Amino acid sequence: MGAHVSISGGVYNAFTRAEKCGCDTIQIFVKSSNQWAAKPFTPEELSQYHIEQKRTGIKPVIGHASYLINVASPDEALRHKSRESLLLEIERCEKLAIPYLVLHPGSYTESDEQAGMAAVVESLDWVFDRTAGYQAKIALETTAGQGTNLGYRFEQLAEIIAKSASPKRLAVCVDTCHIHAAGYDISSEKGYKQTMDEFERIIGFDKLAVIHLNDTQNERGSKVDRHHHIGQGQLGEKAFRFIMQDKRFRKIPKILETPKGDDDVMDKVNLDLLRKLALLKEK
């Protein structure tokens, strides 16, 4: 259990922040999320990062790619810039021994879905060709389906993986807010089972690397991505109890991306509730 944590002041500072919230695992940006480039890590930064991780025992650390990146773009210049930035982030993950970098598949904007899907596959292969031998993998995140965003159906993620020249370096991150917004039901017992059965059939749980635990402000099928505190949104506590008590996901990192409040206090509140739901017996 953990949360997305700031790396302000140095990537190693994430561990101290995470300790205060009671995180076992964390997610971080491996560089500024609103910039394309980044200064290389210094040997001192890397050493301090690994010292702090060992001291706190917080693992695994999950990376999240910059929101600037759009490897599905039909704009050749933007697509190339996105590939270069994604390559940089994978290289930084490797230096930090981060096993997965979560990536939104991207948006096809003025092209079409199949052209966008082809661009994603081609872009990922471009990155993987230049990082042969790396341990770091990319976890494609389920999306809400806003606009021309790809990844809101399990079939799209499965197709990207199947068409990649390096499928073993691809995994999936399921975001509860996003799949709800995309139309999947995880709030009822029947709907949860059906959705998970569908995921297993189309993608397979062997490809599930990370779960983002976020409640949502909007109704199912809205295709609107608005995160909310656990149990206070449209999903409600029941959906999170299903996940927390699902033995198949016991070893999967579960990450909050909910509003943080002052001094990240709400991360602890949400994590405490999720841990209670893991032990809660159905009435």
C-alpha positions as CSV (number, residue, x, y, z in Angstrom):
1,M,0.0,0.0,0.0
2,G,1.3,3.4,-0.8
3,A,0.8,6.8,-2.6
4,H,2.2,9.0,-5.3
5,V,4.8,11.1,-3.4
6,S,6.6,14.3,-4.3
7,I,10.4,14.2,-5.2
8,S,10.7,18.0,-4.4
9,G,14.3,18.8,-3.2
10,G,15.7,15.5,-4.5
11,V,14.4,12.1,-5.5
12,Y,15.6,10.6,-2.2
13,N,13.3,12.9,-0.2
14,A,10.3,10.8,-1.4
15,F,11.1,8.1,1.2
16,T,10.9,10.5,4.2
17,R,7.5,11.8,3.0
18,A,6.2,8.3,2.4
19,E,7.2,7.2,5.9
20,K,5.0,9.9,7.5
21,C,2.0,8.5,5.6
22,G,2.6,4.9,6.4
23,C,3.5,3.8,2.9
24,D,4.9,0.3,2.1
25,T,5.4,1.2,-1.5
26,I,5.4,4.5,-3.5
27,Q,5.0,6.0,-6.9
28,I,7.1,9.0,-8.1
29,F,7.9,11.1,-11.1
30,V,11.5,10.3,-12.0
31,K,11.9,13.9,-13.2
32,S,9.8,17.1,-13.3
33,S,6.5,16.1,-14.8
34,N,6.1,19.3,-16.7
35,Q,9.5,19.4,-18.4
36,W,10.9,17.4,-21.3
37,A,14.5,17.2,-20.1
38,A,16.2,16.7,-16.8
39,K,19.7,17.1,-15.4
40,P,21.4,13.7,-15.0
41,F,21.4,12.2,-11.5
42,T,24.7,12.9,-9.6
43,P,26.4,9.9,-8.0
44,E,25.6,11.5,-4.6
45,E,21.9,11.6,-5.5
46,L,21.8,8.0,-6.6
47,S,23.7,6.9,-3.5
48,Q,21.4,8.8,-1.1
49,Y,18.3,7.4,-2.9
50,H,19.4,3.8,-2.5
51,I,20.5,4.5,1.2
52,E,17.1,5.9,2.0
53,Q,15.2,3.1,0.3
54,K,17.2,0.6,2.3
55,R,16.7,2.5,5.5
56,T,12.9,2.7,5.1
57,G,12.3,-0.6,3.4
58,I,9.8,1.0,1.1
59,K,9.6,-1.1,-2.1
60,P,8.9,-1.4,-4.9
61,V,9.1,2.2,-6.1
62,I,6.9,2.7,-9.2
63,G,7.7,5.5,-11.7
64,H,5.1,7.5,-13.5
65,A,5.9,9.1,-16.9
66,S,5.4,12.8,-17.6
67,Y,2.0,13.8,-18.8
68,L,3.7,15.8,-21.6
69,I,4.5,12.5,-23.3
70,N,2.2,11.5,-26.2
71,V,3.6,8.6,-28.2
72,A,0.3,8.2,-30.1
73,S,0.5,11.7,-31.6
74,P,0.2,12.0,-35.4
75,D,2.5,15.1,-35.1
76,E,5.9,13.7,-36.0
77,A,7.9,16.3,-34.0
78,L,5.8,15.8,-30.9
79,R,5.9,12.0,-31.2
80,H,9.7,12.1,-31.5
81,K,10.1,14.5,-28.6
82,S,7.8,12.1,-26.6
83,R,10.0,9.1,-27.5
84,E,13.1,10.9,-26.4
85,S,11.6,11.9,-23.1
86,L,10.3,8.4,-22.5
87,L,13.7,7.0,-23.3
88,L,15.2,9.4,-20.7
89,E,12.7,8.3,-18.1
90,I,13.3,4.6,-18.7
91,E,17.1,5.3,-18.3
92,R,16.4,7.1,-15.0
93,C,14.2,4.2,-13.8
94,E,17.0,1.8,-14.5
95,K,19.5,3.9,-12.4
96,L,17.0,4.0,-9.6
97,A,16.2,0.2,-9.9
98,I,12.6,1.1,-10.5
99,P,10.9,-2.0,-12.0
100,Y,7.9,-0.3,-13.8
101,L,7.3,3.1,-15.4
102,V,3.5,3.8,-15.7
103,L,2.6,5.4,-19.0
104,H,-0.7,6.7,-20.5
105,P,-0.8,5.2,-24.0
106,G,-1.5,8.6,-25.5
107,S,-4.0,10.4,-27.6
108,Y,-4.4,10.2,-31.4
109,T,-5.8,13.7,-31.7
110,E,-6.7,14.5,-35.3
111,S,-5.8,11.0,-36.7
112,D,-7.8,7.9,-35.9
113,E,-7.7,5.1,-33.4
114,Q,-5.8,2.5,-35.4
115,A,-3.2,5.1,-36.5
116,G,-2.8,6.1,-32.9
117,M,-2.4,2.4,-31.8
118,A,0.2,1.8,-34.5
119,A,2.1,4.9,-33.4
120,V,2.1,3.7,-29.8
121,V,3.5,0.3,-30.8
122,E,6.2,1.8,-33.0
123,S,7.2,4.3,-30.3
124,L,7.5,1.7,-27.6
125,D,9.6,-0.5,-29.9
126,W,11.8,2.5,-30.6
127,V,12.4,2.9,-26.9
128,F,12.9,-0.8,-26.2
129,D,15.4,-1.1,-29.1
130,R,17.6,1.6,-27.4
131,T,17.3,0.0,-23.9
132,A,18.0,-3.6,-24.7
133,G,19.1,-5.5,-21.5
134,Y,17.3,-3.1,-19.2
135,Q,15.2,-4.5,-16.3
136,A,12.8,-1.5,-16.3
137,K,9.5,-2.2,-17.9
138,I,6.6,0.0,-19.0
139,A,3.2,-0.5,-17.4
140,L,0.4,0.9,-19.7
141,E,-2.3,2.6,-17.7
142,T,-6.0,2.1,-18.2
143,T,-7.5,5.5,-19.1
144,A,-10.9,7.1,-18.6
145,G,-11.4,7.5,-22.4
146,Q,-11.6,11.3,-22.5
147,G,-11.4,12.8,-26.0
148,T,-9.2,10.7,-28.2
149,N,-7.2,9.0,-25.4
150,L,-6.3,5.4,-26.0
151,G,-6.3,2.6,-23.3
152,Y,-9.8,2.9,-22.0
153,R,-10.7,-0.7,-23.2
154,F,-8.8,-3.8,-22.1
155,E,-8.7,-4.8,-25.8
156,Q,-6.6,-1.8,-26.7
157,L,-3.9,-2.5,-24.1
158,A,-3.9,-6.2,-25.1
159,E,-3.5,-5.2,-28.8
160,I,-0.5,-2.9,-28.0
161,I,1.2,-5.7,-26.0
162,A,0.5,-8.3,-28.7
163,K,1.9,-6.2,-31.5
164,S,5.0,-5.1,-29.7
165,A,8.3,-6.6,-30.6
166,S,9.1,-6.7,-26.9
167,P,5.9,-7.8,-25.1
168,K,7.8,-9.1,-22.1
169,R,8.8,-5.5,-21.3
170,L,5.2,-4.4,-21.2
171,A,2.7,-4.7,-18.3
172,V,-0.5,-3.0,-17.3
173,C,-1.6,-0.6,-14.5
174,V,-5.3,-0.6,-13.6
175,D,-6.7,2.7,-12.3
176,T,-10.0,2.3,-10.5
177,C,-11.3,5.8,-11.3
178,H,-10.4,5.4,-14.9
179,I,-12.0,2.0,-15.5
180,H,-15.2,3.2,-13.8
181,A,-15.2,6.3,-16.0
182,A,-14.6,4.0,-19.1
183,G,-17.7,2.0,-18.2
184,Y,-16.5,-1.0,-16.2
185,D,-18.5,-1.9,-13.1
186,I,-16.4,-2.7,-10.0
187,S,-18.9,-1.4,-7.4
188,S,-21.2,-4.4,-7.4
189,E,-20.1,-7.9,-6.6
190,K,-21.4,-9.3,-9.9
191,G,-19.9,-6.4,-11.8
192,Y,-16.5,-6.7,-10.1
193,K,-16.3,-10.4,-10.9
194,Q,-17.3,-9.8,-14.5
195,T,-14.8,-7.0,-14.9
196,M,-11.9,-9.0,-13.4
197,D,-12.9,-12.1,-15.4
198,E,-12.8,-9.9,-18.6
199,F,-9.3,-8.5,-17.6
200,E,-8.0,-12.0,-17.0
201,R,-9.4,-13.3,-20.4
202,I,-8.2,-10.3,-22.5
203,I,-4.9,-9.3,-20.8
204,G,-4.1,-11.8,-18.0
205,F,-3.3,-11.2,-14.4
206,D,0.3,-12.1,-15.2
207,K,0.5,-8.7,-16.9
208,L,-1.0,-6.7,-14.0
209,A,1.9,-4.8,-12.4
210,V,0.3,-1.9,-10.5
211,I,-3.2,-0.8,-9.2
212,H,-4.1,2.9,-8.8
213,L,-6.7,3.1,-6.0
214,N,-8.8,6.2,-6.6
215,D,-12.4,7.0,-6.0
216,T,-14.1,9.2,-8.5
217,Q,-16.4,12.2,-8.6
218,N,-18.3,11.1,-11.8
219,E,-20.7,8.4,-12.8
220,R,-19.8,5.2,-14.5
221,G,-19.3,5.6,-18.2
222,S,-18.8,9.4,-17.9
223,K,-15.3,9.2,-19.5
224,V,-14.3,12.0,-17.1
225,D,-11.2,11.6,-15.0
226,R,-11.8,13.2,-11.5
227,H,-10.2,11.5,-8.6
228,H,-11.7,11.5,-5.1
229,H,-11.0,10.2,-1.6
230,I,-11.6,6.5,-1.0
231,G,-15.2,5.7,-0.2
232,Q,-16.4,9.3,-0.8
233,G,-17.1,9.1,-4.5
234,Q,-19.2,7.2,-6.9
235,L,-17.3,3.9,-6.4
236,G,-17.8,3.8,-2.6
237,E,-16.1,1.6,-0.1
238,K,-17.4,-1.6,-1.5
239,A,-15.3,-1.5,-4.7
240,F,-12.2,-1.0,-2.6
241,R,-13.1,-3.8,-0.2
242,F,-13.4,-6.2,-3.2
243,I,-9.9,-5.2,-4.4
244,M,-8.3,-5.2,-0.9
245,Q,-9.7,-8.7,-0.2
246,D,-8.9,-10.2,-3.6
247,K,-6.1,-12.7,-2.9
248,R,-4.9,-12.4,-6.5
249,F,-3.7,-8.9,-5.9
250,R,-2.0,-9.4,-2.5
251,K,1.5,-8.8,-3.9
252,I,0.5,-6.1,-6.4
253,P,1.6,-2.5,-5.4
254,K,-1.6,-0.5,-4.7
255,I,-1.0,3.3,-5.1
256,L,-3.2,6.2,-4.1
257,E,-3.5,9.3,-6.4
258,T,-6.2,11.0,-4.4
259,P,-6.2,14.6,-3.1
260,K,-3.4,14.9,-0.6
261,G,-4.6,17.7,1.8
262,D,-2.3,19.8,4.0
263,D,1.1,18.1,4.6
264,D,-0.2,14.9,2.8
265,V,-2.5,14.1,5.7
266,M,-5.2,12.6,3.5
267,D,-2.8,9.9,2.2
268,K,-2.6,8.5,5.7
269,V,-6.4,8.8,6.1
270,N,-7.1,7.0,2.8
271,L,-4.4,4.3,3.5
272,D,-5.8,3.6,7.0
273,L,-9.3,3.1,5.5
274,L,-8.0,0.8,2.8
275,R,-6.2,-1.3,5.4
276,K,-9.5,-1.5,7.4
277,L,-11.4,-2.6,4.3
278,A,-8.9,-5.4,3.7
279,L,-10.0,-6.9,7.1
280,L,-13.6,-5.9,7.0
281,K,-16.1,-8.8,7.0
282,E,-19.2,-8.4,4.9
283,K,-22.3,-7.7,7.0
